[in-house]
Amino acid sequence: MTTIKLTEVCDKACGMLRGAYAKHVVTGQQRWSGADLRGKAARYGSTYARQRRKAKKALKAAGGVVVAVEHGRLRTGVALCVDDYGNQIYMTADSLVRPLTRAQCRSITDQWGRVRG
């Protein structure tokens, strides 16, 4: 169910965007940081940064968020639930993501009761 919600949010956000790069950022084919830009594209970084800002606005309007996961990598995600400590839990294309303060969180269980993460 949550991956369906993530797919719906991504589709809705992509529907609001015109550029292919911005759509690829939302769907995860390009990085949110722009670190994968090479050659001529890297020299036009400000144009790509503007597209990433538009993609972030469209994603937020569609109900999604940009989540920082391990090693500070940014991923597209949707809010899933709140843990016992009031921290938001997010669903990304790869996994469930806890807040960066992992010491405050208990184990996350999926819908079948298995412990995740």
Short mmCIF file of the C-alpha atoms (twelve columns), coordinates in Angstrom:
data_MODEL
# 
_entry.id   MODEL 
# 
loop_
_atom_site.group_PDB 
_atom_site.id 
_atom_site.type_symbol 
_atom_site.label_atom_id 
_atom_site.label_alt_id 
_atom_site.label_comp_id 
_atom_site.label_asym_id 
_atom_site.label_seq_id 
_atom_site.Cartn_x 
_atom_site.Cartn_y 
_atom_site.Cartn_z 
_atom_site.pdbx_PDB_model_num 
ATOM 1   C CA . MET A 1   0.000  0.000  0.000   1 
ATOM 2   C CA . THR A 2   2.764  2.446  0.873   1 
ATOM 3   C CA . THR A 3   4.666  1.855  -2.370  1 
ATOM 4   C CA . ILE A 4   1.414  2.570  -4.216  1 
ATOM 5   C CA . LYS A 5   1.133  5.846  -2.305  1 
ATOM 6   C CA . LEU A 6   4.747  6.709  -3.180  1 
ATOM 7   C CA . THR A 7   4.093  5.924  -6.846  1 
ATOM 8   C CA . GLU A 8   0.940  8.062  -6.846  1 
ATOM 9   C CA . VAL A 9   2.788  10.986 -5.251  1 
ATOM 10  C CA . CYS A 10  5.620  10.718 -7.796  1 
ATOM 11  C CA . ASP A 11  3.168  10.528 -10.704 1 
ATOM 12  C CA . LYS A 12  1.247  13.550 -9.427  1 
ATOM 13  C CA . ALA A 13  4.456  15.551 -8.972  1 
ATOM 14  C CA . CYS A 14  5.706  14.579 -12.438 1 
ATOM 15  C CA . GLY A 15  2.392  15.738 -13.882 1 
ATOM 16  C CA . MET A 16  3.103  19.223 -12.506 1 
ATOM 17  C CA . LEU A 17  6.586  19.369 -14.055 1 
ATOM 18  C CA . ARG A 18  7.612  20.093 -17.634 1 
ATOM 19  C CA . GLY A 19  11.312 19.237 -17.752 1 
ATOM 20  C CA . ALA A 20  12.590 15.684 -18.119 1 
ATOM 21  C CA . TYR A 21  15.432 16.329 -15.643 1 
ATOM 22  C CA . ALA A 22  13.014 17.477 -12.929 1 
ATOM 23  C CA . LYS A 23  10.865 14.382 -13.494 1 
ATOM 24  C CA . HIS A 24  13.940 12.151 -13.296 1 
ATOM 25  C CA . VAL A 25  14.944 13.769 -9.996  1 
ATOM 26  C CA . VAL A 26  11.516 13.040 -8.510  1 
ATOM 27  C CA . THR A 27  11.510 9.419  -9.691  1 
ATOM 28  C CA . GLY A 28  15.066 8.800  -8.459  1 
ATOM 29  C CA . GLN A 29  16.800 8.441  -11.821 1 
ATOM 30  C CA . GLN A 30  18.873 11.574 -11.074 1 
ATOM 31  C CA . ARG A 31  20.259 12.676 -7.707  1 
ATOM 32  C CA . TRP A 32  18.658 15.469 -5.697  1 
ATOM 33  C CA . SER A 33  22.091 16.952 -5.013  1 
ATOM 34  C CA . GLY A 34  23.053 17.197 -8.686  1 
ATOM 35  C CA . ALA A 35  26.255 15.242 -8.024  1 
ATOM 36  C CA . ASP A 36  25.722 13.068 -11.092 1 
ATOM 37  C CA . LEU A 37  25.863 15.973 -13.562 1 
ATOM 38  C CA . ARG A 38  28.888 15.609 -15.850 1 
ATOM 39  C CA . GLY A 39  30.489 17.553 -18.682 1 
ATOM 40  C CA . LYS A 40  28.490 20.365 -20.208 1 
ATOM 41  C CA . ALA A 41  25.589 19.786 -17.832 1 
ATOM 42  C CA . ALA A 42  27.839 20.491 -14.841 1 
ATOM 43  C CA . ARG A 43  28.732 23.891 -16.323 1 
ATOM 44  C CA . TYR A 44  25.037 24.797 -16.446 1 
ATOM 45  C CA . GLY A 45  24.517 23.801 -12.814 1 
ATOM 46  C CA . SER A 46  22.349 26.800 -11.948 1 
ATOM 47  C CA . THR A 47  19.746 25.782 -14.533 1 
ATOM 48  C CA . TYR A 48  19.643 22.269 -13.109 1 
ATOM 49  C CA . ALA A 49  19.446 23.652 -9.560  1 
ATOM 50  C CA . ARG A 50  16.399 25.671 -10.585 1 
ATOM 51  C CA . GLN A 51  14.793 22.493 -11.956 1 
ATOM 52  C CA . ARG A 52  15.523 20.683 -8.670  1 
ATOM 53  C CA . ARG A 53  13.842 23.507 -6.721  1 
ATOM 54  C CA . LYS A 54  10.780 23.243 -8.964  1 
ATOM 55  C CA . ALA A 55  10.781 19.462 -8.509  1 
ATOM 56  C CA . LYS A 56  10.913 19.870 -4.720  1 
ATOM 57  C CA . LYS A 57  7.968  22.296 -4.778  1 
ATOM 58  C CA . ALA A 58  5.934  19.948 -6.992  1 
ATOM 59  C CA . LEU A 59  6.764  16.987 -4.759  1 
ATOM 60  C CA . LYS A 60  5.680  18.897 -1.658  1 
ATOM 61  C CA . ALA A 61  2.433  19.957 -3.370  1 
ATOM 62  C CA . ALA A 62  1.793  16.305 -4.269  1 
ATOM 63  C CA . GLY A 63  2.227  15.209 -0.640  1 
ATOM 64  C CA . GLY A 64  5.807  13.944 -0.777  1 
ATOM 65  C CA . VAL A 65  9.041  15.027 0.865   1 
ATOM 66  C CA . VAL A 66  12.781 14.890 0.249   1 
ATOM 67  C CA . VAL A 67  14.259 12.680 2.979   1 
ATOM 68  C CA . ALA A 68  17.906 12.527 4.087   1 
ATOM 69  C CA . VAL A 69  18.887 8.865  4.484   1 
ATOM 70  C CA . GLU A 70  22.189 7.229  5.468   1 
ATOM 71  C CA . HIS A 71  25.331 9.196  4.633   1 
ATOM 72  C CA . GLY A 72  23.226 12.296 3.952   1 
ATOM 73  C CA . ARG A 73  21.834 11.036 0.640   1 
ATOM 74  C CA . LEU A 74  18.540 12.614 -0.384  1 
ATOM 75  C CA . ARG A 75  15.619 10.449 -1.510  1 
ATOM 76  C CA . THR A 76  11.998 11.008 -2.525  1 
ATOM 77  C CA . GLY A 77  9.628  9.764  0.161   1 
ATOM 78  C CA . VAL A 78  6.203  9.991  1.753   1 
ATOM 79  C CA . ALA A 79  5.297  10.282 5.422   1 
ATOM 80  C CA . LEU A 80  4.180  6.898  6.703   1 
ATOM 81  C CA . CYS A 81  3.570  7.146  10.445  1 
ATOM 82  C CA . VAL A 82  4.864  8.567  13.725  1 
ATOM 83  C CA . ASP A 83  6.838  6.468  16.209  1 
ATOM 84  C CA . ASP A 84  6.369  6.393  19.986  1 
ATOM 85  C CA . TYR A 85  8.653  9.392  20.435  1 
ATOM 86  C CA . GLY A 86  6.808  11.615 17.952  1 
ATOM 87  C CA . ASN A 87  9.378  11.219 15.163  1 
ATOM 88  C CA . GLN A 88  8.094  10.905 11.602  1 
ATOM 89  C CA . ILE A 89  8.754  7.638  9.720   1 
ATOM 90  C CA . TYR A 90  9.095  7.893  5.913   1 
ATOM 91  C CA . MET A 91  8.736  5.431  3.052   1 
ATOM 92  C CA . THR A 92  11.216 5.724  0.192   1 
ATOM 93  C CA . ALA A 93  11.580 3.554  -2.901  1 
ATOM 94  C CA . ASP A 94  14.264 1.530  -1.088  1 
ATOM 95  C CA . SER A 95  13.007 1.133  2.466   1 
ATOM 96  C CA . LEU A 96  11.465 2.621  5.568   1 
ATOM 97  C CA . VAL A 97  13.514 5.531  6.887   1 
ATOM 98  C CA . ARG A 98  13.750 6.577  10.482  1 
ATOM 99  C CA . PRO A 99  14.738 10.067 11.533  1 
ATOM 100 C CA . LEU A 100 18.452 10.798 11.805  1 
ATOM 101 C CA . THR A 101 18.198 10.457 15.611  1 
ATOM 102 C CA . ARG A 102 18.081 6.664  15.461  1 
ATOM 103 C CA . ALA A 103 18.935 6.265  19.153  1 
ATOM 104 C CA . GLN A 104 15.518 7.682  20.071  1 
ATOM 105 C CA . CYS A 105 13.546 5.281  17.876  1 
ATOM 106 C CA . ARG A 106 12.280 1.808  18.593  1 
ATOM 107 C CA . SER A 107 12.307 -0.926 15.972  1 
ATOM 108 C CA . ILE A 108 9.925  -0.465 13.084  1 
ATOM 109 C CA . THR A 109 7.570  -3.297 12.220  1 
ATOM 110 C CA . ASP A 110 5.976  -3.728 8.833   1 
ATOM 111 C CA . GLN A 111 2.299  -4.533 8.266   1 
ATOM 112 C CA . TRP A 112 2.925  -8.250 8.931   1 
ATOM 113 C CA . GLY A 113 4.597  -7.612 12.293  1 
ATOM 114 C CA . ARG A 114 8.163  -8.354 11.173  1 
ATOM 115 C CA . VAL A 115 10.886 -6.075 12.519  1 
ATOM 116 C CA . ARG A 116 12.390 -3.779 9.883   1 
ATOM 117 C CA . GLY A 117 15.719 -1.919 10.044  1 
# 
